[in-house]
Amino acid sequence: MRVTPADIALAEHLADAAGAAIRPYFRRPHGLETKADHSPVTLADREAEAAMRTLIEQAFPDDAIIGEEYGTKEGSSGRAWVLDPVDGTRAFVSGRPIFGTLIGLMIEGWPMLGIIDQPILKERWLGVIGQPTLFNGTPTRTRLCPALEGAALATTSPHAFDDHQADHFVALARAAAGGKMRQGPIYGGDCYNYGCLASGQLDIVVEAGLKIHDFVALVPVVEGAGGRMCDWAGDPLTADSTGEVIAAGDPARIEEIVETLGCHGH
């Protein structure tokens, strides 16, 4: 099975609908609550996901839906739409426009289509495996990274790593900074970092603890722009991945990143 023009059209429609639900709450009362896992959720998260789920059920009733806020609807088609209505809720509630809506389509467990949509800045990355990634409708590319030293490395939060992961990340950060840790990683950004990487503004993003709805949409965006995504062992990201994620704008650096993280078989 392949991604069809109808799939791409629906994904764009979903992003439009999510943005329309989110914008009225940005820098305004948003009904912040804390979920059982201590993560934040707002009316924007819930209304955006509800709008997207309704559209998917109308267009492709046999497809599965996996959403951060409303869980999993089983399907029979071998296809699953994977939704994170507000990736970066903490940024959203802080009034920082570096969150995004993530819309992914998996086919037989493999990420095949992805959108990163920033509804305030009106920036959208659309990736389809086998096609060039588009940024607001125009092809975009990652940049070359001739060496690990000097690479622009980003992660959302150092607190997302456990002690073991943090030790390995610091080793990578030290290598990228050439030992000068005052020139350390860029923190914050959530999914927006991956859009910046796809457009050639960052070289490496490394995260841990991601859920399926956090990374499925990212893979087609990054890889369609010429980059590569994998787990910390260098294996492709699928529905079964554990949430340790590497994105590299220049695939030539992947082996060195994996070796420096030192997590083979972890």
C-alpha positions as CSV (number, residue, x, y, z in Angstrom):
1,M,0.0,0.0,0.0
2,R,1.1,3.5,-0.8
3,V,0.3,7.0,0.2
4,T,-2.4,8.4,-2.2
5,P,-3.3,12.0,-3.2
6,A,-6.4,11.5,-1.1
7,D,-4.3,10.7,2.0
8,I,-2.2,13.9,1.5
9,A,-5.3,16.0,1.0
10,L,-6.9,14.6,4.2
11,A,-3.7,15.2,6.1
12,E,-3.6,18.9,5.0
13,H,-7.3,19.2,5.9
14,L,-6.6,17.7,9.4
15,A,-3.8,20.3,9.9
16,D,-6.2,23.1,8.9
17,A,-8.9,21.9,11.3
18,A,-6.5,21.4,14.2
19,G,-5.1,24.9,13.6
20,A,-8.6,26.4,13.6
21,A,-9.2,24.7,17.0
22,I,-5.9,25.8,18.5
23,R,-5.5,29.4,17.6
24,P,-8.4,30.8,19.7
25,Y,-6.7,29.5,22.8
26,F,-3.2,30.7,22.2
27,R,-2.2,33.3,24.8
28,R,-5.8,33.3,26.0
29,P,-7.6,31.2,28.7
30,H,-7.0,27.6,27.7
31,G,-8.4,25.4,30.5
32,L,-5.1,23.9,31.5
33,E,-5.3,20.6,33.4
34,T,-2.8,18.0,34.5
35,K,-3.3,14.4,33.4
36,A,-2.7,11.3,35.4
37,D,0.8,11.0,34.0
38,H,1.5,14.6,35.2
39,S,1.6,16.0,31.6
40,P,-0.4,19.1,30.8
41,V,-3.5,19.2,28.6
42,T,-5.7,22.1,27.4
43,L,-8.9,22.6,25.6
44,A,-6.8,23.2,22.5
45,D,-5.4,19.7,22.7
46,R,-8.8,18.1,23.1
47,E,-10.7,20.1,20.6
48,A,-8.0,19.8,17.9
49,E,-7.8,16.0,18.2
50,A,-11.6,15.6,18.3
51,A,-11.9,17.6,15.1
52,M,-9.2,15.5,13.4
53,R,-10.7,12.2,14.5
54,T,-14.1,13.2,13.1
55,L,-12.6,14.0,9.7
56,I,-10.7,10.7,9.6
57,E,-13.7,8.6,10.6
58,Q,-15.7,10.3,7.8
59,A,-13.1,9.8,5.1
60,F,-11.5,6.4,6.0
61,P,-13.8,4.6,8.5
62,D,-11.7,1.4,8.3
63,D,-8.4,3.1,9.3
64,A,-7.1,3.0,12.9
65,I,-6.6,6.2,14.8
66,I,-3.9,6.6,17.6
67,G,-4.2,9.9,19.4
68,E,-2.5,11.3,22.5
69,E,-5.8,12.6,24.1
70,Y,-8.4,10.0,23.1
71,G,-6.5,6.8,22.7
72,T,-6.7,4.2,20.0
73,K,-9.5,3.3,17.7
74,E,-8.8,-0.1,16.1
75,G,-9.0,-0.4,12.3
76,S,-9.1,-3.2,9.7
77,S,-7.2,-1.6,6.8
78,G,-3.5,-1.9,7.9
79,R,-3.4,1.9,8.1
80,A,-3.2,4.0,11.2
81,W,-3.4,7.8,11.6
82,V,-1.2,9.0,14.5
83,L,-2.2,12.3,16.0
84,D,-0.6,14.7,18.5
85,P,-2.8,17.8,18.4
86,V,-0.4,20.0,20.4
87,D,3.1,18.6,20.6
88,G,4.7,20.9,23.1
89,T,1.8,21.8,25.4
90,R,4.2,23.4,27.8
91,A,5.4,25.7,25.1
92,F,1.8,26.4,24.1
93,V,0.7,27.4,27.6
94,S,3.8,29.6,27.9
95,G,2.8,31.5,24.9
96,R,5.8,30.3,22.8
97,P,5.0,29.4,19.2
98,I,7.4,26.5,18.9
99,F,4.8,23.8,19.5
100,G,3.2,22.0,16.6
101,T,0.4,19.6,15.5
102,L,1.7,16.2,14.4
103,I,-0.2,14.1,11.9
104,G,1.3,10.8,10.8
105,L,0.1,7.9,8.7
106,M,1.5,4.5,9.3
107,I,1.0,1.7,6.8
108,E,1.6,-1.8,8.1
109,G,3.5,-0.2,11.0
110,W,5.8,2.0,9.0
111,P,5.7,5.8,9.0
112,M,4.8,6.9,5.5
113,L,3.3,10.4,5.7
114,G,3.8,13.1,8.2
115,I,2.9,16.8,8.8
116,I,4.5,19.2,11.3
117,D,2.2,22.2,11.5
118,Q,2.8,25.4,13.5
119,P,-0.6,27.1,13.4
120,I,0.5,30.4,14.9
121,L,3.4,31.1,12.6
122,K,1.5,29.3,9.8
123,E,4.5,27.1,9.0
124,R,3.9,23.5,7.7
125,W,6.2,20.7,6.7
126,L,4.7,17.9,4.7
127,G,6.7,14.7,4.2
128,V,5.8,11.6,2.2
129,I,8.2,8.7,1.9
130,G,9.7,8.7,-1.6
131,Q,8.8,12.4,-2.2
132,P,10.6,15.6,-1.4
133,T,9.5,17.3,1.8
134,L,7.6,20.5,1.3
135,F,7.8,23.6,3.6
136,N,4.7,25.7,2.9
137,G,4.4,24.1,-0.5
138,T,8.1,24.5,-1.5
139,P,10.7,21.7,-1.4
140,T,13.1,22.0,1.5
141,R,16.4,20.3,2.3
142,T,18.6,19.5,5.2
143,R,22.2,20.8,5.2
144,L,25.5,18.9,5.1
145,C,27.3,18.4,8.4
146,P,31.0,17.7,7.6
147,A,31.9,16.7,11.2
148,L,30.2,15.9,14.5
149,E,32.3,18.7,16.1
150,G,30.5,22.0,15.5
151,A,27.1,20.3,14.7
152,A,24.0,22.2,16.0
153,L,22.5,19.7,18.4
154,A,19.0,20.1,20.0
155,T,16.8,18.3,22.4
156,T,13.6,19.4,24.1
157,S,14.6,18.9,27.7
158,P,17.5,17.3,29.5
159,H,15.0,16.2,32.1
160,A,13.4,13.8,29.6
161,F,16.5,11.5,29.9
162,D,16.9,9.0,32.7
163,D,20.4,9.0,34.4
164,H,21.7,6.4,31.9
165,Q,20.5,8.2,28.9
166,A,21.6,11.5,30.2
167,D,25.2,10.3,30.5
168,H,25.2,9.2,26.9
169,F,23.6,12.4,25.7
170,V,26.2,14.5,27.5
171,A,28.9,12.6,25.7
172,L,27.3,13.5,22.4
173,A,26.8,17.1,23.4
174,R,30.5,17.3,24.5
175,A,31.6,15.9,21.1
176,A,29.4,18.3,19.2
177,A,30.7,21.3,21.2
178,G,34.3,20.2,20.8
179,G,34.6,19.9,24.6
180,K,33.4,23.5,25.1
181,M,30.2,22.9,27.0
182,R,29.4,26.6,27.2
183,Q,28.5,26.1,23.5
184,G,26.2,23.3,24.5
185,P,22.9,22.0,23.0
186,I,19.9,24.0,22.1
187,Y,17.0,23.2,24.6
188,G,13.3,23.5,23.9
189,G,11.5,23.1,20.7
190,D,9.6,19.8,20.7
191,C,8.6,18.9,17.1
192,Y,9.6,22.3,15.8
193,N,13.2,21.2,16.1
194,Y,12.6,18.5,13.5
195,G,11.1,21.1,11.1
196,C,14.1,23.3,11.6
197,L,16.4,20.3,10.9
198,A,14.5,19.5,7.7
199,S,14.9,23.1,6.6
200,G,18.7,23.1,7.3
201,Q,18.8,25.2,10.5
202,L,19.8,22.3,12.8
203,D,22.0,19.3,12.3
204,I,21.0,16.8,15.0
205,V,18.1,16.2,17.3
206,V,18.2,13.5,20.0
207,E,15.4,12.6,22.3
208,A,14.3,9.8,24.7
209,G,10.9,8.8,26.1
210,L,8.9,9.7,23.0
211,K,5.6,8.0,22.5
212,I,4.4,6.8,19.1
213,H,2.4,10.0,18.5
214,D,5.5,12.0,19.1
215,F,7.7,10.6,16.3
216,V,5.7,8.9,13.5
217,A,5.0,12.2,11.7
218,L,8.6,13.3,12.0
219,V,10.2,10.4,10.0
220,P,8.7,11.2,6.5
221,V,9.4,15.0,7.1
222,V,13.1,14.5,8.0
223,E,13.8,11.7,5.5
224,G,12.0,13.4,2.6
225,A,14.3,16.4,3.2
226,G,17.4,14.3,2.9
227,G,18.0,13.5,6.5
228,R,17.6,10.2,8.4
229,M,15.9,9.1,11.6
230,C,16.6,6.1,13.7
231,D,16.7,4.8,17.3
232,W,19.8,5.0,19.5
233,A,21.0,1.7,18.1
234,G,20.7,2.9,14.5
235,D,17.6,0.9,13.7
236,P,14.6,2.4,11.7
237,L,11.7,3.8,13.7
238,T,8.5,1.8,13.5
239,A,5.4,1.2,15.6
240,D,7.5,-1.0,17.9
241,S,10.2,1.5,18.6
242,T,11.0,2.4,22.3
243,G,11.1,6.2,21.9
244,E,14.8,6.8,21.8
245,V,15.2,8.9,18.7
246,I,18.0,10.4,16.6
247,A,17.4,12.7,13.7
248,A,20.3,13.8,11.6
249,G,20.2,16.2,8.7
250,D,23.3,14.6,7.2
251,P,22.9,10.8,7.1
252,A,26.7,10.5,6.9
253,R,26.8,11.4,10.6
254,I,24.4,8.7,11.9
255,E,27.1,6.1,12.5
256,E,29.2,8.5,14.5
257,I,26.2,9.8,16.5
258,V,25.2,6.2,17.4
259,E,28.8,5.3,18.4
260,T,29.2,8.4,20.5
261,L,25.9,7.8,22.3
262,G,27.3,4.3,23.0
263,C,23.9,2.7,23.2
264,H,24.3,-0.3,20.9
265,G,21.8,-2.9,21.9
266,H,20.3,-0.6,24.6
